[in-house]
Structure formats: structure tokens, C-alpha cells
Amino acid sequence: MKKIAVMTSGGDAPGMNAAIRAVVRYAVNNDMKVLGIRRGYAGLLDEDFIEMDFASVGGIMEKGGTILRSSRCPEFVRKETRAEAAKILVKHGVEGLVVIGGEGSLHGAMFLEEEQKVPVVGIPGTIDNDIALTDMSIGVDTCLNTVVDAIQKLKDTASSHERAFIVEVMGRSSGYIATVSGLVTGAEAIVIPEIPVNYEALGNKILRERERGKINCIVVVAEGAASAYTVARHLEHRIGYETRITILGHIQRGGSPTAFDRLLASRMGVAAVEFLKRGTSYVMTSLQGGKIVPAKLDEVLKQKKSLNMELVELTSLLS
């Protein structure tokens, strides 16, 4: 394989730049040319390409976001659009494609190989940690550290004013961020999509904590479970003291990636190129038991990664 391309697609995640850097440098070291595709699948259709080498990825590992930028591309759901994308790749001499992104991006990669015979390797990059068959995705660790730092600061204010803080975090269909951040910050409760919320029980729990002398309260809410405003409205008249709402929003996606994310991204980037070099495609780089292994894309995407309910139980036991 003499020429490959790399793109980032969908929501950005800290560590994507480290993955791009690893792909480019390992490929160049193996006498491959590398095209960077700007703006994901939309940029592919627009032929928004740049040639990449050692210099073009210098100093990017510590940066958040993605230097290749990203975008949504709803039209890529159409088979004829994917056929056009494949023709563009052939036109530019691209023999293999590395796609860094979440579930939607990986679906696009899977269809490119299934339908158009474009060799693809996916790298999981999403803060939600909701991709199956990998222990961790790029960006998760950095996101958790950002959320934990914010909650710890909010606890200082909550204690000073004896208030309850409702903190809304990302997670449309997964409660992973809310669960882990709530667990490691000692939050009183979490509200997640996997478990229907019982507001009466939640209010009673907070009241009991108050009666035991606790002067602050943190409730972490995953956005896919409920709005922080809804939770606050249900609780305020039950607990009898002030609540404040903080929605962390897109701050969770940004920031310099942690050492863990830089290492994971670097390992996955190298593995992606190595797989293509060996003729292994239609796979995703997967962290399993500390090793990076190939996982078939169709097997990854036909499953839904379940939240470890032992973590949820631990949160409840220790709050």
C-alpha cells in the first residue's frame, strides 16, 4: 500500500490530533504517502485534501480538537453518495482510509468497504465511551478529568452556600460520564438513561443526607436522561433548600488530552496503519485487556455497549 488517507468525523474528542500524528508519522516511516481529509465525509465529497508529512503534524499532540476539523454529513447515508466518495478516493490514488470518530463515522467507514470495496480502518474517538468491543475510546479520559475538575469546584461553592447543585453532563444514550464522574467526586446521586429516575426517592435521599449534617449536595445528570432544569424543578420543593444548575456542555469536548488519551491515540494510530499495511481492513482498532487488537466493524456496530452496572451500584453504595 503506497497511499492512504486519514480523516476525523462527527463530534471532536481530545486525542484526535495525537491519533492523526501517529497515523501520518508511522505511514511516512513505512514509505507511504498520506492525504489528510478536512471536515470528515463532507470534505471527502468536496475533495478538501492536504498532503501530510512529519512537519505537518509537529506539535499537535497536546492540542485539543482536530487539526483536520470535522463536520456532520447527513447525505452520506445515501449509497450513491458513498459511491461518489469512493470514486474520489480512487481518483486521488488512495488505497486505504483511516476514519477517526464515533458510531456514525464508523458506520460510514463500514459501508464504504462493504459497498465500494475501499479498505478502511476505524479508530474510536468519542467522549461517551459508547463504542462496543473496546474498553476505552479516545477522548473519554480527558472528558472525565474535565468534568471531575468542574464538579470539585462546584462542591466548594455548594458547601459555602449550603446549596444543591444539579450538574448536567453529556451522554445522550449512555450514562458513563455521569456515573464515573459522580462516583469519583462523591456525588449524592446520578441520573442516567439506563435507569428511570424516581424523584421521590431521590428527594428523600438528599433530605436524609441533610439531616445527617451534610451541607452540600451534587446531583450529576446525563443529558439523555433528563434536563437539569427538570431535575431541579422536581427536587426543589421536596428538599426545601436552594438548587443551582450548571450545564457543562461542550467544555467537556475540549482541552489538552491527558497522558492516557495521548498514549491510547498514538497506539491506535500506529495499529491502524499497520493493519492496512498487512492487508487487514474492515476493522476498528480496539483496546482489549491492555492490547490493541482488530475488531470487525460489523460486529462492533451491531452491538450496543452496556454501562457497567457495578459502577452504578458502587456510586449508590458510597454516596
JOZI-V856336 format. One record per residue. N is the residue number from 1. PSI is psi in degrees with one decimal (* if undefined). D_LAST is the distance of its C-alpha to the last C-alpha in Angstrom with 1 decimal. Layout:
{{N | PSI | D_LAST} {N | PSI | D_LAST}}
This chain:
{{1 | 125.3 | 53.9} {2 | -21.3 | 55.2} {3 | 129.3 | 53.1} {4 | 168.5 | 49.5} {5 | 155.2 | 47.4} {6 | 141.6 | 43.8} {7 | 158.3 | 41.8} {8 | 141.4 | 38.3} {9 | 152.7 | 37.5} {10 | -152.7 | 34.9} {11 | 139.8 | 31.9} {12 | 157.3 | 31.9} {13 | 138.0 | 29.4} {14 | 132.7 | 29.4} {15 | -13.2 | 31.4} {16 | -39.7 | 34.1} {17 | -38.1 | 36.6} {18 | -35.8 | 36.0} {19 | -43.5 | 36.7} {20 | -46.7 | 39.9} {21 | -44.9 | 41.1} {22 | -42.7 | 40.7} {23 | -49.7 | 42.5} {24 | -49.5 | 45.3} {25 | -38.8 | 45.9} {26 | -37.6 | 45.8} {27 | -46.3 | 48.1} {28 | -39.9 | 50.5} {29 | -17.8 | 50.6} {30 | 25.4 | 51.6} {31 | 33.1 | 54.5} {32 | 148.9 | 52.8} {33 | 149.0 | 53.0} {34 | 128.7 | 49.9} {35 | 132.1 | 49.7} {36 | 131.8 | 46.6} {37 | 115.4 | 46.1} {38 | 144.2 | 44.8} {39 | 30.9 | 42.7} {40 | -142.9 | 41.8} {41 | -31.3 | 43.8} {42 | -42.2 | 45.3} {43 | -33.2 | 46.7} {44 | -46.3 | 48.0} {45 | -30.3 | 50.0} {46 | -0.6 | 51.3} {47 | 42.5 | 52.2} {48 | 79.0 | 50.2} {49 | 151.6 | 50.5} {50 | 143.0 | 50.7} {51 | 137.4 | 51.9} {52 | 144.9 | 49.4} {53 | -170.6 | 50.1} {54 | -45.9 | 48.7} {55 | -34.9 | 49.2} {56 | -15.4 | 47.6} {57 | 14.4 | 44.2} {58 | 134.4 | 44.5} {59 | 17.3 | 41.6} {60 | -12.5 | 39.4} {61 | -37.6 | 36.7} {62 | -1.9 | 34.6} {63 | 140.7 | 34.9} {64 | 177.1 | 32.5} {65 | -152.6 | 33.8} {66 | 128.6 | 36.9} {67 | -20.7 | 40.4} {68 | -4.6 | 41.8} {69 | 173.8 | 39.9} {70 | 162.0 | 38.7} {71 | 166.5 | 39.2} {72 | 152.3 | 38.9} {73 | 78.2 | 42.0} {74 | -31.6 | 42.1} {75 | -11.9 | 45.7} {76 | -7.1 | 44.8} {77 | -16.3 | 43.9} {78 | 135.8 | 47.7} {79 | -39.3 | 49.6} {80 | -30.8 | 52.5} {81 | -41.1 | 50.3} {82 | -33.9 | 49.0} {83 | -40.7 | 52.7} {84 | -40.1 | 53.6} {85 | -41.1 | 50.8} {86 | -40.9 | 52.1} {87 | -38.2 | 55.7} {88 | -42.8 | 54.5} {89 | -43.5 | 52.9} {90 | -41.8 | 56.1} {91 | -35.6 | 58.2} {92 | 8.3 | 56.3} {93 | 19.5 | 56.7} {94 | 125.0 | 53.0} {95 | -12.7 | 52.6} {96 | 149.5 | 48.8} {97 | 132.4 | 45.8} {98 | 122.3 | 42.3} {99 | 120.6 | 39.8} {100 | 117.1 | 36.5} {101 | -166.9 | 34.0} {102 | -156.2 | 31.7} {103 | -47.1 | 32.5} {104 | -41.7 | 35.3} {105 | -40.9 | 36.9} {106 | -33.9 | 36.9} {107 | -43.6 | 38.4} {108 | -42.5 | 41.2} {109 | -43.9 | 41.8} {110 | -45.4 | 42.0} {111 | -33.0 | 44.6} {112 | -40.0 | 46.6} {113 | -42.0 | 47.2} {114 | -45.5 | 47.5} {115 | -39.5 | 50.0} {116 | -1.4 | 51.6} {117 | 30.7 | 51.4} {118 | 119.6 | 49.8} {119 | 124.1 | 48.1} {120 | 149.5 | 44.5} {121 | 130.1 | 41.4} {122 | 148.4 | 38.0} {123 | 121.4 | 35.3} {124 | 116.8 | 31.8} {125 | 98.9 | 30.6} {126 | 137.3 | 27.8} {127 | -15.5 | 24.4} {128 | -15.3 | 22.8} {129 | 45.0 | 23.2} {130 | 16.1 | 24.7} {131 | 128.0 | 27.9} {132 | 159.7 | 28.6} {133 | 17.5 | 30.0} {134 | 138.4 | 28.6} {135 | -32.6 | 25.5} {136 | 146.2 | 25.2} {137 | 157.9 | 27.2} {138 | 132.5 | 28.5} {139 | -19.5 | 26.5} {140 | -48.4 | 23.0} {141 | -43.2 | 22.1} {142 | -43.7 | 23.6} {143 | -46.6 | 21.8} {144 | -41.5 | 18.4} {145 | -37.2 | 19.4} {146 | -46.2 | 20.7} {147 | -44.5 | 17.6} {148 | -43.3 | 15.4} {149 | -42.8 | 18.1} {150 | -43.9 | 18.2} {151 | -41.1 | 14.6} {152 | -38.9 | 14.8} {153 | -38.8 | 18.0} {154 | -32.6 | 16.6} {155 | -33.5 | 14.0} {156 | -46.2 | 17.1} {157 | -38.5 | 18.8} {158 | -40.0 | 16.0} {159 | -41.3 | 16.0} {160 | -35.7 | 19.8} {161 | 2.9 | 20.3} {162 | 57.5 | 17.4} {163 | 166.0 | 16.7} {164 | 133.4 | 14.3} {165 | 128.2 | 14.9} {166 | 117.1 | 15.2} {167 | 116.8 | 15.7} {168 | 127.6 | 17.9} {169 | 169.2 | 18.4} {170 | 160.9 | 21.1} {171 | 80.1 | 21.1} {172 | -44.0 | 23.7} {173 | 0.9 | 23.4} {174 | 136.3 | 20.6} {175 | 18.4 | 16.8} {176 | -49.6 | 16.8} {177 | -46.9 | 16.4} {178 | -41.4 | 13.6} {179 | -52.3 | 11.7} {180 | -43.2 | 12.4} {181 | -37.4 | 12.2} {182 | -39.8 | 8.8} {183 | -48.8 | 7.7} {184 | -8.8 | 9.9} {185 | -0.7 | 9.3} {186 | 33.2 | 5.6} {187 | 150.0 | 6.1} {188 | -29.8 | 5.0} {189 | 158.5 | 7.0} {190 | 149.7 | 9.8} {191 | 115.0 | 13.3} {192 | 157.5 | 15.5} {193 | -26.1 | 19.1} {194 | -19.4 | 18.6} {195 | 120.9 | 16.9} {196 | 137.3 | 18.5} {197 | 135.8 | 16.3} {198 | 99.8 | 16.5} {199 | -33.4 | 16.6} {200 | -46.5 | 17.2} {201 | -38.5 | 14.2} {202 | -44.9 | 12.0} {203 | -41.6 | 14.0} {204 | -38.4 | 13.7} {205 | -45.1 | 9.9} {206 | -38.1 | 10.3} {207 | -42.1 | 13.2} {208 | -39.9 | 11.8} {209 | -39.1 | 9.4} {210 | -43.2 | 12.8} {211 | -26.8 | 14.7} {212 | -2.8 | 12.8} {213 | 5.5 | 14.0} {214 | 133.3 | 11.5} {215 | 0.3 | 14.0} {216 | 166.0 | 12.3} {217 | 131.0 | 10.2} {218 | 126.5 | 10.0} {219 | 121.8 | 10.4} {220 | 125.8 | 11.9} {221 | 125.5 | 14.9} {222 | 134.8 | 17.3} {223 | -27.5 | 20.8} {224 | -10.2 | 22.0} {225 | -41.5 | 19.6} {226 | 160.5 | 20.4} {227 | 144.5 | 21.6} {228 | -33.0 | 19.4} {229 | -37.9 | 22.1} {230 | -45.3 | 21.8} {231 | -45.3 | 18.1} {232 | -41.5 | 18.9} {233 | -40.2 | 21.9} {234 | -33.0 | 20.2} {235 | -35.6 | 17.4} {236 | -41.2 | 19.6} {237 | -15.0 | 21.8} {238 | -36.3 | 19.1} {239 | -17.5 | 17.0} {240 | 14.4 | 20.1} {241 | 170.2 | 19.4} {242 | 142.8 | 20.1} {243 | 150.9 | 18.4} {244 | 148.3 | 19.5} {245 | 134.9 | 19.8} {246 | 123.0 | 20.0} {247 | 112.2 | 21.4} {248 | -31.5 | 21.6} {249 | -143.3 | 24.3} {250 | -4.1 | 26.8} {251 | -25.4 | 25.7} {252 | -21.8 | 23.4} {253 | -21.0 | 26.7} {254 | -177.8 | 28.5} {255 | 158.9 | 28.7} {256 | 131.0 | 30.1} {257 | 147.7 | 28.7} {258 | 167.3 | 26.9} {259 | -39.2 | 28.8} {260 | -47.0 | 27.1} {261 | -36.3 | 28.2} {262 | -41.4 | 31.7} {263 | -46.9 | 32.1} {264 | -45.0 | 31.0} {265 | -40.6 | 33.2} {266 | -44.4 | 36.1} {267 | -42.1 | 36.0} {268 | -36.9 | 35.8} {269 | -45.2 | 38.6} {270 | -44.6 | 40.9} {271 | -39.1 | 40.1} {272 | -45.4 | 41.0} {273 | -40.8 | 44.4} {274 | -40.8 | 45.0} {275 | -47.5 | 44.4} {276 | -41.2 | 46.9} {277 | -37.2 | 49.3} {278 | -6.0 | 49.3} {279 | 15.9 | 49.8} {280 | 117.5 | 46.4} {281 | -172.3 | 45.1} {282 | 37.1 | 43.3} {283 | 165.4 | 40.1} {284 | 141.8 | 36.9} {285 | 130.9 | 35.7} {286 | 133.0 | 32.7} {287 | 112.9 | 30.4} {288 | 114.8 | 30.1} {289 | 33.9 | 29.3} {290 | -6.5 | 30.0} {291 | 151.6 | 33.4} {292 | 117.4 | 34.8} {293 | 159.0 | 36.6} {294 | 136.9 | 38.2} {295 | 129.5 | 36.7} {296 | 135.6 | 39.1} {297 | -40.9 | 38.3} {298 | -34.0 | 39.0} {299 | -36.3 | 36.6} {300 | -46.3 | 33.9} {301 | -11.6 | 34.4} {302 | -5.4 | 34.9} {303 | 155.0 | 31.4} {304 | 126.4 | 28.0} {305 | 125.1 | 25.3} {306 | 143.8 | 22.4} {307 | 137.0 | 18.8} {308 | 106.4 | 17.4} {309 | -15.4 | 15.4} {310 | -33.2 | 14.1} {311 | -38.9 | 12.0} {312 | -44.4 | 10.7} {313 | -39.3 | 10.1} {314 | -38.6 | 8.4} {315 | -44.0 | 5.9} {316 | -42.1 | 5.5} {317 | -34.9 | 5.9} {318 | -5.3 | 3.8} {319 | * | 0.0}}
